[in-house]
């Protein structure tokens, strides 16, 4: 868990009631699964990505000249929203202001906006009005940092701005955005890494947002957890449990328009990503970068419309589903769930024979989702075997109707040498804070800030004996004490500081008797003098010699 999250955890309980456990407010977001992200601003003129000002060290006076050249005569908000609808997106998120500080709306707090410069248009208003006309959920991206504002000093050579004054500007613009444009459904912060949640006054900022728009959903990039997490350009290996999350990803290699970026992801990859994300309970926010003329590149349009065509035929397997009952992605594709029905989402490379391991519930019916034709299947030892005919679609959907809720054997079995490896992604986490983290060097249980939270695995032990217990963990704080228990024994340990939340070390404990049979292995904190227990990556149980 990063150091900056420590304060976030402490102030979480101070967030307004509208932000906590409001199932009705969050339900549409849980069911949406697919959204369109739009990075658009004056950086589309140099067409080298949205970080061009920073990366090329362009002085503010020189960069400001782009605002006088920005005149997107072909911008059509209705066409953008229609494209999102054609793609099967259920919501959209537009950059109202990126890190370069240029505002795409009519702000009374600055003249560095699209109303006071060459276009003399409020693009945010045009976008919102089009979304409302077409019944599309509306999202705003807004950068916390600002390379242009005179009072925002970090990142600017020789800068010594007044953060208090800049924060007044930030709060004022948030108030404008959430007061002047009607109902807004998503607020998507970014750029918070140069200051802590305390410096941003994030608790007060979120309080303001929920007061102005009680039905809104807010992401986690103000330094506080808020409503959902936002892994970027990556898909968590095993989802995030009960935590709402959304992977944001580019359709090529850049967020903002980059003229020479032709690294377009194939439609099959984009659909596979969407299915993988849905199978783990997340949303997919796929980005496009319009040109300086306000046109979404044809390559983006073609891919989005192809995704929409697939979703019109197979959307039942994506929209409104929940995470499949299996840990992580299958070798042949992904699995989503709706009540007593599973959807197998097969990649084109899946082959004609596939297995579904450890499903204990009887299958009543197996059909192709689009045609309704039956799928041949049978049972093998510990698995269901299917014989499929891959179609022309990048992803083939198979619908399994079960004889009741899906039950899956999640127990860990011994390796050939008799050892057991218990990875974080297979753990059962009980409690309100600890959860699985992945991506950016993480593959562990993190956010373990409550000593009442426990982490456990089911282990099928064929031959009992004495084992050593090796924990692979990282921590920036020391002193937490814990027990590793099974049905008859426990072994204790104490967390040491390892040098960082990603600096993992292995500590070996034992000897430890482990009986035969199905055992629940639990890590339970007994003392937590600091603000967290540890980041736990895995446990390995090895027969003692």
N, C-alpha and C positions, 0 to 999 in steps of 0.2 A: 504494500500500500504506500503510495507516494507521501512524502512528508506534508505536502500541501493539503492532503485530505484529512489530516488530523483535526484541524479546526472545523472542517466541513462536518465531520461526524459529531463534534460537540454541539454545533448549532442546529443540527438537523431537526431536533425536537422543537426548535423555536419557529420553524416555518409555519405560515398560516394554515388554518385547518383545511382550507380549500385545496392545499397542495398534498394532503396526506390521505391516502387510502380512499380516494373518491372514485369508486368503481365506475359509476355512471359517467363521470367526466372523462375517464381514460378508456372506456370501452371501445369507442370508435377507432382509437389509435391501435389498440390491441388487434382489432379485426382487419385493419386496412392493409397491412403487409407491404404495400408498394407505394412509393412516392417519388415525385420528380424534384430534384434539387437544381437550382439555376444560379450560376455565378455569372453576373453581368455587371459591368461598370465601365469606366473610362479606360481601364486596362485592356479592354477589347480593341482599342485603337492600335497600340504597339503590337498587340496580338502575340505576346510571349508569356502569357499566363498572368494570374492575378497577383503574383508576388513581384512583378517586374520592377516596381518602384524600389523595393528593398533589395532585391537581388542585384540589380544593376546600379544601385546607389544613385538614383536619379534625384537631384536636388528638388526641393518642394517647388520653387518657382518654375522650373522646367517641366515638372510633372503636371503642374496646374494648367499648362497650355493645352493638355489633352481635353480638359473640360470645355474649352472654347471650340474644339473640333468635333465634339460629340454631338452628332445629329442623326440618330437612327430612324431614318424616314420609313423604313420597312417594318418597324416594330408594330406588331398586331397582337395585343394581349389575348384577344379571343382565339386567335390561331394557336397561341402557346397553350392555352387551357384545353383547346380541342385536341391538340397533340397529346397532352397528358391523359385525356379521356380515351383517346384511341389506343394509348399504350396500356391502359388498364390501371393507371395510377389513381389512388384515392385521395391524395393530398399533394400540395406543392409547397416548396419553400424557396423564396426569392431573397437574394442579398439586398437588403435595404441600405447597408453601408458595409464595405469590406475594410480591411486594415488600412487601405490608402486614404480613408476618411471621406471619400466622395459619396454624397448622399443621393440616393435615387428617388428621393421624395421631397416634398415641399416642407422644409424645416425652417421655422422662424428663428432658430438659434444659430444659423450659419448661412452665408451666401454661397458656400461651396456645395451646391446641390443642383439637381437637374432642373429646378424651376428658375433659379437665378442665373444659370449659365446658358450656353447656346441652345439646348433643346427647348427650354422653357416649358417643360412638361413634367407632370408628377407621374412617373412611371409606376410607382407603388400603387397609386390610386387606380390607374388604368388596369393594373394586374389584379388588384383586389376586386374591383367592379366586375371584371370578366369572370373571376372565380365565383363570385356570388351569382352571376347570371347563369352559370353552367352547373351550379350545385357542387363545386369543388371546395374541399377544405383548404383554408388559407394559412400559409406559414410565412413567418418573417425570420430571416437570418440577420443578425446584427453583431458587428465586431465590438468587443469591449475595448481593445486597444485602438489607437488611431495615430498613424504616422504623420498626419497632416496638422492635427490640432496643436496650437502653440503651448498648451498647458500639459500635453502628454509627453513626458520627457524620455522614458525608456526606449532604447533602440535608436535614438537620434543623437548623433555625435555632438557632444557639448551641451546636450539638453538639460535643463534644470527647471522643468515645469512645476506647476502647483497641482498635485493630484486632487486636492479638494475641489478646486475650480473645475478641473476636467470632469470630475465625478458629477458635479451639478449639470454639466452639459450632457453627460451620458444619461442621467436620470431624466432630464428634460426631453431628450429625444425618444426615449422609451415611452414616456408619457404621450408624446405626440403620436407615435406609431399606434399606440393602443387606445387612443381617444378619437382620432380623426378618420378612421377607416372602417368603422362598423365592426362586426364580429370577426375576430382573429382566432385561429384554432391552435397554432403552434408558434412558440417563440424559441428560436435556435441561436443560442449564444456561441461565440467563438472568440479566440484571441485573449483568453484570460490568463495565460501562463506567466505573464510578467509581473503579476501581483497576486496576492493571496485573496481568499474570499473575504477576509476581514478588511483588507485594503479597498476592495471593490464595494464594500458594504452590501454583499450579496444577499444577506438575509433581508435587509430593507428593500433591495431591488426586486427580489422575488415577491415580497409582500405587496409592493406596488403593482406588479404585473397581475397577481391573482385578484387584487382589488378591482383593477380596471377591466379585466377579462376573466371572470370567475370560471368560465368553462375551458380555459386555455390549457395546453400541455407544454411543459418547459423542459428543455434538455439540461444536461449536467455540466455544461462548460462555463458556468459562472463560478466554479469552485465548490458548489454544493450539489448533492446528488439530484435534487429536484425530482422530476418524474421519470426520466429514462436516461440510459447510458448511450454513448455514441462512439463505438469503435469505428476507426477510420481506415478505409482501404483494406480491411481484414474482416474475417468472419470467425467469431469465437468457436473453438473446437467443440464445446459442449453447451453453448448457450449461456445464459446467466440466471438459471433457476427461475424464480418468480419475479425477478427484476425485469422491467420493460427495457428493451434496447432496440437500437437501430444502427445498422451498418450503413455508413455513407461511403460512396465509391464513385470514381470517375468512369465515364464511358470510354475515354481514351486515357491519356497520361496526365492531363491537366484539368484543373477546375475551371479556370477562366479560359477564354478562347485563345488558342495558340495555333497560329496559321500553319506551322510546320509539323504539328503533332498529328501523325497519321496512324498512331498505335491504337486502332479501334478494336475493342473487345468483340469477339464473335457473338452472335445472338445466342448460340448454344451455351457459351460461357456465362452470359448475363442471366439466362433462364436457369441454368444450373445453380448460380449464386442465389437467385431469388428463392428457389426451392430449398436449398441448403439452409438459408436464413430462416425461412418459414418453418422448417422442420425443427428448428431450435428455439422457436418462439419469438423471433425478432422481425423487424421491418427492414426493407431495403430502400434506401434513399439514393436514387441513381441520378448523377449529375450531368447536366448539359451546359455548355458554354457558348452562348449566342455571340454572333459577330458584332462589330461596331454598328452595323446597319440594323441590328435587332433581329437577325435571322438565325434560327437554330440550324446548325450545319446539317446538310442532307444525310450525311452518314449517321448522325444521331437520330434523325427522324426515321430513317429506314429501320434501324435496330429497335427503336421504341415501338413502331407500328407492328413489327414482327412479334415482339413480346406480347403486344395487345391481342393479336390474332390468336396466339397460343392461350392466353388467359381467357379469352371469350369461350374457348372450348374446354379449358381445364381449370377455370378459376375456382370451381368447387373444392379443388385439392389445395388451394392456397388461402383465399379470403376466409377469414373467420375461423380458421383452423387453429389448433394449438400444437405445441411441440410434440413430436412423436415420442413414444415410450422408450426409445433406445438412446444410449449415450453416444453422441457424436454422429458423424456421417457414415453411411454404409459404403462398402467398396464400389457398389453399383449405382448409388444415388442417395436420395433422401426419403424420409418418411414423415408425413404429417398425420394429424388425427382430428376427427370430429366425432365426439361421443364414442360409439362402438364401431366406428369405421376408421380404417387406416388407408392412407393413399401412398403407394409406392411410386416415387418419381424417378424414373430410370434414365440415366444418361445414355446418349447414343452408343457409347463404348461399353455398355453394360454386358453385352453378350446375350445369348439365347437362354442360358440357364443361370438362375440366381438363387441364392439361399437367404432366408431370414432367420437368423439364429435366436434362440432362447425365447421365442414367443410361446407362451403356455396356453393362451386362449384358442379355442377351436375356431377355424375359419368356416363360416357358413356359405360364403359366396365370393368368387374372385372374378372380376371382369375388367376389360379395358374401359376406362372412364368415358372416352369419346364415343365409342361404338356400342358399348354394352356387350361385346362378344366375350364369351367365357375364356378364362386363362387357366391352362392346365397346371395343376399343382398337386403336391403330395407331401408326405412327412418322412423325414429321415431322423437319425438320432440327434435329438436336441435342435432340430431345425425344420423349417418348411422350405420346400424346393419348388420353384416355379419355372415353367418353360414358356418363354415369351417370344413374340415376333416383333423386334424393334421396327417402329414405323418411320416415316419420313420426318416427323417432328424432332426437334433437338432434344426434347424430353418427352418420354412416354409415361402416361399416368395409368396406374392399375389401382382399382378400388377393391378393398377387402372389407367385407361385412363380417364382423365377428359375433360370436355367441356370447356377448357381454363385454364389459370394459377390458381393454388389453392388459394382460398380466405378463410381465417379462422377468425372466431369471437374470438378475443383475449381479449375481455372486461372482467373485474372482476365483479362478482355479489356479492350481499350481503349475509352474513352468516345469520343463523337463528335469531341471536340477532340484526340484522340490521347493523352490522359493516362490514367494508371492509378491507381486508388484501392485501396489495400490495407488494409482495415479489420482491427482486432484480431480480430473474431469469425470471420474466414476464415483466420486464421493457423494454421500447423502449429507447435506448440510441442514442442521436444525437450529433455528434461531433467526433473529431479525436483521443481522448485519453481515455476517460472513457469507461470502459467495465466491463462485468460481470466476477467475479472471484469465483472459487469454489475449494473445497478440502483443506486439511491441516488447518481446522478451519475457512475456508473462505466460505461465501455464500452471496456475496455482490457486489455492484458496487464499483470498485476500479480504480486506475490509473486516478483519477479525477483531473488532473493537468492543465486543461484548463477551465477558467471561462466561456468560450463560450459553453461548453458542457452542455446538459440538459438531464434529465431523466424523463420519463413520462409513464403513464398507462392510458388505457381507462377503465372507470368505468360505469356500467349500473345502474343508480340510479332510482329506482322505486318510492320512496317517498322522496322528497326533505326535507331539514331541516337544523338544525345547528349541526355541528360536531366539535369534537376535533381532532387534528392531532398529532399523536405520531410517531416521527422518531426514529428508532433504528440505531445508527451510532457509529463509532469509528474514532479516529483521534490522531495523534501524534503532530499535529500543531493546533493552535487556530486562531480565528479571521475571518474565512470565513463567509460571510453573504449570505443568500439565501431567496428565496420566494417559497412558495408552492401555486400554483394558480389553479383555475378552470375557468369556463367561465365568472363568475361574481365577484369573490372575490380572495383575496390573504391573506396569513398570512406569517409573516417574522420570521426568526430565525438567531441565530449566533452560530457557531461551537465552542465548548470548547475542550480543550485537555483532552482526556479520559485515557491516560496512555499507548496507543499502538494501532496499526492498527487492532488488534483483540480484543481489550478491548471495548466491545459495551455497550453503555448506551442508555436509552430512555429519550427523551425530549418531553414534551407535549405542543402543541401550540393551540391557539384558544381563543374564539369560532370562527367558520368559516362557513358561509352559503354555502350549497351545493345544487344546484337546481336539480330537477328531469330531467331525460333524460340521454343520452350518454354524459358523461363528460370526458375531458382529464385533468388528474391531473399531473401537471408538477413541478419538482423541478429545479429551475433556480438560479445559483449563481449570486449575485450582487456585491460582493467584494471578492477578494482572496489575502490577503496580504502575505500568505505563499506560499509554492510550491504545495499545494493540497487543495481540498475542504474538503472531508471526504470520509470514506468508508461507504456507505449506505446499510444497510441490508434489511430494510423494512419500510413501512409506514402503520399505522393502523388508519382508520377513524372510529370514534365511535360517535353515536348519543349523543348529549349533553343532560343531564337530566335537 
